[in-house]
């Protein structure tokens, strides 16, 4: 970067397809600071199945210094209100949005250098503004050098749990003895009603497809009953997950591009969890449960067993994604997410101010318990009325 404090200029390279940057992306992700959602296979599959159809222009920005890759930023450039707005592939659909970066070299950037670099990137890809939603302030104990000055809190937090090898000790530290006893009682009642209760990971293509179909049906039933949107309503979502599941079913949880877990009661799949791992962190992408078994709390049972499985695998962290649901708060700590915008042009600055006003209103609404509970009640009534 052409800054007096930099040793050598940072080279900016822009590619329009994933294969062109595959080599250094894979090299970088194995030791870089990044969330599981910045894995090459994950981002490529999401783009191919879900986002390419939106007619945005893919702009994969790679940063180098003296031939060494420093960071990868997979961006999409779209027209919005007459402006060119760049945002990361996946936008709000991914729990975490953060560029992959070399923890040593990029961490040395000053705030002024970071702003200068983002301005250069915006100019190269012809963006009026670059918007990063769901951006954490820190990752893996390191400050996020790409967080824009003045970034504002997101409407909802994400939830993360630090793991340890001894699951029983972890469970006692996070949950009360009464809560754990109640969960054991529900498991026993479920076994009496439906047969043996088993928690498994899908390890072949046929089982992956069965678990995925169960999740689609369960999420659709919940949408009809409660008005909660289903992730699978998005065109291409099921195909995206099927590709990653089939590619990873025979790999370890650390290497698989996606893993499918399910809770069985007898022969019935009554709860599911899908997620991805990178550098010891497992992120839950989506989940579901069968409402016919709701009184047995199948989602809570599945989460309990998933955390136990992650501990046994030697993973170091597990997150449950964005949103303030009770089951997340029971196990995890809230992590503040930010909306990080960098205006490149004068029109981009106006857009960012309007976006901030909208975000502040949404955050205030969601943090007002009375308003938020009222909205959820209206949503349930409407879902039942139009079912």
C-alpha positions in Angstrom: 0.0 0.0 0.0 1.3 3.4 -0.9 1.7 4.6 2.7 4.9 5.9 4.3 4.5 3.4 7.2 4.2 0.3 4.9 7.3 -1.7 4.0 6.1 -2.5 0.5 2.9 -1.6 -1.5 0.0 -3.9 -1.1 -1.1 -5.3 -4.5 -4.8 -5.6 -5.2 -6.0 -8.4 -7.5 -9.6 -8.8 -8.5 -11.0 -12.1 -10.0 -14.4 -12.9 -11.3 -14.4 -16.7 -10.6 -13.4 -18.9 -7.7 -11.0 -21.2 -9.6 -8.7 -18.3 -10.5 -7.9 -17.7 -6.8 -8.3 -21.2 -5.5 -4.6 -22.0 -4.8 -3.8 -19.1 -2.5 -7.3 -19.1 -0.9 -6.8 -22.7 0.3 -3.2 -21.9 1.4 -4.4 -18.9 3.3 -7.5 -20.4 5.0 -5.6 -23.1 6.8 -3.7 -20.7 9.0 -5.6 -17.4 8.4 -7.9 -15.6 10.7 -11.4 -16.5 9.3 -14.7 -18.0 10.2 -15.9 -21.3 8.7 -18.0 -19.3 6.3 -15.0 -18.0 4.5 -13.9 -21.5 3.4 -13.4 -21.6 -0.4 -15.7 -24.6 -0.9 -18.5 -23.0 1.2 -18.4 -19.5 -0.5 -18.1 -21.0 -4.0 -21.1 -23.3 -3.5 -23.3 -20.5 -2.1 -22.5 -18.3 -5.0 -23.2 -21.0 -7.5 -26.5 -22.2 -6.1 -28.0 -19.1 -4.4 -26.4 -15.8 -5.2 -25.3 -15.9 -8.8 -29.0 -15.9 -9.9 -29.3 -12.4 -8.4 -27.3 -10.9 -11.2 -24.7 -9.3 -9.0 -21.1 -9.1 -10.2 -18.6 -11.3 -8.4 -15.5 -9.4 -7.3 -13.0 -11.6 -5.4 -10.4 -9.2 -4.0 -7.0 -10.7 -3.0 -4.3 -8.7 -1.3 -0.6 -9.5 -1.7 2.7 -8.1 -0.5 5.8 -9.2 -2.4 3.9 -12.2 -3.8 2.6 -13.4 -0.4 -1.2 -13.5 0.0 -2.4 -11.3 2.9 -6.2 -11.5 2.6 -9.1 -12.6 0.5 -12.4 -10.6 0.3 -15.1 -12.3 -1.8 -17.4 -9.4 -2.7 -20.5 -8.9 -4.8 -21.2 -5.7 -6.6 -24.9 -4.8 -7.0 -26.9 -1.8 -8.0 -29.0 -0.4 -5.2 -30.9 2.9 -5.4 -28.7 3.8 -8.4 -25.4 3.1 -6.6 -22.8 0.4 -6.8 -22.9 -1.4 -3.4 -20.3 -4.0 -2.6 -21.0 -6.6 0.1 -19.5 -10.0 1.0 -20.8 -13.2 -0.6 -23.6 -14.6 1.7 -24.2 -11.2 3.3 -26.6 -11.7 6.3 -27.1 -15.4 5.5 -23.8 -16.2 7.1 -23.4 -16.0 10.8 -20.0 -14.3 10.6 -18.7 -12.0 7.8 -15.0 -11.3 7.9 -12.2 -11.4 5.3 -9.6 -14.1 5.5 -6.5 -12.4 6.6 -2.9 -13.2 7.5 -2.8 -12.7 11.2 0.7 -11.4 11.3 0.9 -9.0 8.3 -2.5 -7.5 8.2 -2.7 -7.0 12.0 0.1 -4.4 11.6 -2.1 -2.1 9.5 -3.0 1.2 11.2 -6.5 2.6 11.1 -5.3 5.2 8.5 -3.7 2.4 6.4 -6.9 0.3 6.6 -9.0 3.2 5.5 -6.7 4.0 2.6 -6.6 0.3 1.6 -10.4 0.1 1.6 -10.7 3.2 -0.5 -8.3 1.7 -3.0 -10.3 -1.5 -3.1 -13.5 0.4 -3.6 -12.0 2.4 -6.5 -10.6 -0.7 -8.2 -14.0 -2.5 -8.2 -16.0 0.7 -8.9 -18.0 0.6 -5.7 -19.7 3.6 -4.0 -19.6 1.9 -0.7 -18.5 -1.4 0.8 -20.9 -2.9 3.4 -20.0 -5.7 5.8 -22.9 -7.0 7.9 -22.4 -9.4 10.8 -18.8 -8.4 11.3 -17.3 -9.3 14.7 -15.0 -6.9 16.6 -12.5 -9.6 17.3 -11.9 -13.1 16.0 -9.6 -15.8 17.6 -8.6 -13.3 20.2 -7.4 -10.8 17.6 -8.8 -7.4 16.8 -10.5 -7.2 13.4 -8.4 -4.8 11.3 -11.1 -4.5 8.6 -13.7 -3.1 11.0 -14.6 0.4 9.8 -14.3 3.3 12.3 -17.8 4.2 13.5 -19.2 0.7 12.8 -22.5 0.3 14.6 -23.9 -2.7 16.6 -26.0 -5.1 14.6 -29.7 -5.6 15.5 -28.9 -9.0 17.1 -25.9 -10.7 18.7 -24.4 -14.0 17.8 -23.8 -16.7 20.4 -20.6 -18.7 21.0 -19.4 -21.3 23.4 -15.8 -22.1 24.3 -15.4 -25.9 24.4 -13.3 -28.1 26.6 -12.5 -31.9 26.5 -14.6 -32.6 29.6 -18.2 -32.2 28.5 -19.7 -33.1 31.8 -17.7 -30.3 33.5 -18.7 -27.9 30.8 -22.4 -28.8 31.1 -22.3 -28.2 34.8 -20.6 -24.9 34.4 -23.1 -23.6 31.8 -26.4 -25.2 32.9 -28.0 -25.8 36.3 -28.3 -29.3 37.7 -32.0 -28.8 37.6 -32.0 -28.0 33.9 -29.8 -31.1 33.1 -32.0 -33.3 35.2 -35.0 -32.1 33.4 -33.3 -32.9 30.1 -32.5 -36.4 31.2 -36.1 -36.9 32.2 -37.4 -35.7 28.9 -35.0 -38.1 27.1 -36.3 -41.0 29.2 -39.9 -40.1 28.4 -39.1 -39.8 24.7 -37.5 -43.3 24.7 -40.6 -44.7 26.4 -42.9 -43.1 23.9 -40.9 -43.6 20.6 -38.0 -46.0 21.1 -34.2 -45.6 21.5 -32.9 -42.0 21.3 -29.7 -41.7 19.3 -27.6 -38.8 18.1 -25.7 -39.4 14.9 -23.7 -37.7 12.2 -24.8 -38.6 8.6 -21.9 -40.5 7.1 -23.2 -41.6 3.7 -25.0 -39.8 0.8 -28.3 -41.6 1.4 -28.4 -40.6 5.1 -27.4 -37.0 4.2 -30.3 -36.7 1.8 -32.7 -38.2 4.3 -31.6 -35.8 7.0 -31.9 -32.8 4.6 -35.4 -33.8 3.5 -36.4 -34.1 7.2 -35.1 -30.6 7.9 -36.9 -29.1 4.9 -40.2 -30.7 6.1 -39.7 -29.6 9.7 -38.8 -26.0 8.8 -41.8 -25.8 6.5 -44.1 -27.1 9.2 -42.8 -24.6 11.7 -43.3 -21.8 9.1 -46.9 -22.8 8.7 -47.5 -23.0 12.4 -45.5 -20.0 13.7 -44.8 -17.8 10.6 -41.0 -18.3 11.1 -39.4 -18.1 7.6 -37.7 -21.2 6.4 -34.2 -21.0 5.1 -35.1 -23.5 2.4 -37.5 -21.0 0.8 -34.5 -19.4 -0.8 -34.0 -20.7 -4.3 -31.0 -23.0 -4.5 -30.7 -23.4 -0.7 -31.4 -27.1 -0.6 -29.0 -27.8 -3.6 -26.3 -25.7 -1.9 -26.5 -27.9 1.2 -26.8 -31.1 -0.6 -23.6 -30.5 -2.6 -21.6 -29.7 0.5 -23.1 -32.6 2.5 -22.3 -35.1 -0.2 -18.8 -33.8 -0.6 -18.1 -34.1 3.2 -20.0 -37.1 4.5 -17.0 -39.4 4.5 -14.6 -36.7 5.9 -13.9 -35.8 9.5 -15.9 -33.0 11.0 -12.8 -30.7 10.8 -12.4 -31.3 7.0 -16.0 -31.7 5.8 -17.4 -28.6 4.0 -20.7 -29.3 5.9 -21.8 -31.9 8.4 -25.3 -33.1 9.1 -26.3 -34.3 12.6 -29.7 -35.7 13.6 -31.5 -37.0 16.6 -33.4 -40.3 16.1 -36.3 -41.5 18.2 -36.9 -45.0 17.1 -36.7 -44.6 13.3 -37.9 -41.0 13.2 -35.6 -38.0 12.7 -36.9 -35.6 15.2 -34.2 -32.9 15.2 -31.3 -31.8 12.9 -28.2 -29.6 13.0 -26.1 -28.6 10.1 -22.8 -26.8 10.4 -19.2 -26.3 9.2 -15.8 -26.3 10.9 -12.6 -24.3 10.4 -9.5 -24.3 12.6 -11.3 -26.0 15.5 -14.4 -23.8 15.5 -17.7 -25.4 14.6 -20.5 -23.1 13.4 -24.2 -24.2 13.3 -25.7 -22.9 10.1 -29.3 -24.1 10.4 -31.3 -26.5 12.5 -34.8 -27.9 12.8 -37.1 -30.1 15.0 -40.3 -32.1 14.5 -43.1 -30.2 16.2 -45.0 -33.5 16.8 -42.3 -34.2 19.5 -42.2 -30.7 20.8 -43.1 -31.6 24.4 -39.9 -33.7 24.6 -37.7 -30.7 23.6 -36.0 -32.5 20.8 -34.0 -29.4 19.8 -32.6 -29.1 23.3 -31.7 -32.8 23.4 -30.0 -32.5 20.0 -28.0 -29.4 21.0 -26.9 -31.1 24.2 -25.6 -34.1 22.2 -24.0 -31.9 19.6 -22.0 -30.0 22.1 -20.9 -33.3 23.7 -19.8 -34.6 20.3 -17.9 -31.4 19.5 -16.0 -31.7 22.9 -15.2 -35.4 22.2 -13.8 -34.3 18.7 -11.4 -31.9 20.4 -13.0 -28.8 18.9 -12.3 -25.5 20.7 -15.4 -23.5 20.0 -19.0 -23.8 18.8 -21.4 -21.0 17.8 -25.2 -21.0 17.3 -25.4 -18.0 15.0 -27.3 -14.8 15.0 -30.5 -14.3 17.1 -31.5 -14.1 20.7 -33.3 -17.4 21.1 -33.6 -19.0 24.5 -31.7 -22.2 23.6 -28.7 -20.1 22.5 -28.6 -18.1 25.7 -28.8 -21.2 27.8 -25.4 -22.5 26.6 -23.5 -19.6 25.0 -22.2 -16.1 25.5 -23.4 -13.2 23.3 -20.9 -11.8 20.8 -21.5 -8.3 19.6 -21.7 -8.1 15.8 -21.2 -4.8 13.8 -22.5 -3.3 10.6 -19.3 -2.0 9.0 -19.5 0.4 6.1 -16.8 2.2 4.1 -18.1 4.9 1.8 -16.0 5.4 -1.3 -17.8 8.3 -2.9 -20.0 11.2 -1.8 -23.1 9.2 -2.9 -21.8 6.3 -0.9 -21.7 8.4 2.3 -25.4 9.4 1.8 -26.3 5.7 1.3 -24.4 4.7 4.5 -26.2 7.3 6.6 -29.6 6.1 5.4 -28.5 2.5 6.0 -27.4 3.3 9.5 -30.7 5.0 10.3 -32.6 1.9 9.1 -30.3 -0.4 11.2 -30.7 1.7 14.3 -34.5 1.5 14.0 -34.4 -2.2 13.6 -32.1 -2.7 16.6 -34.3 -0.5 18.8 -37.4 -2.5 17.8 -35.8 -5.9 18.4 -34.4 -4.8 21.8 -37.8 -3.6 23.0 -39.1 -6.9 24.4 -42.8 -5.8 24.4 -42.7 -4.8 20.7 -40.7 -7.8 19.6 -42.9 -10.3 21.5 -46.0 -8.6 20.1 -44.6 -8.9 16.5 -43.9 -12.6 17.1 -47.4 -13.1 18.4 -48.9 -11.4 15.3 -46.7 -13.5 13.1 -48.0 -16.7 14.7 -51.6 -15.7 14.3 -51.1 -14.7 10.7 -49.4 -18.0 9.9 -52.3 -20.0 11.3 -54.9 -17.8 9.6 -53.4 -18.2 6.1 -52.2 -21.8 6.5 
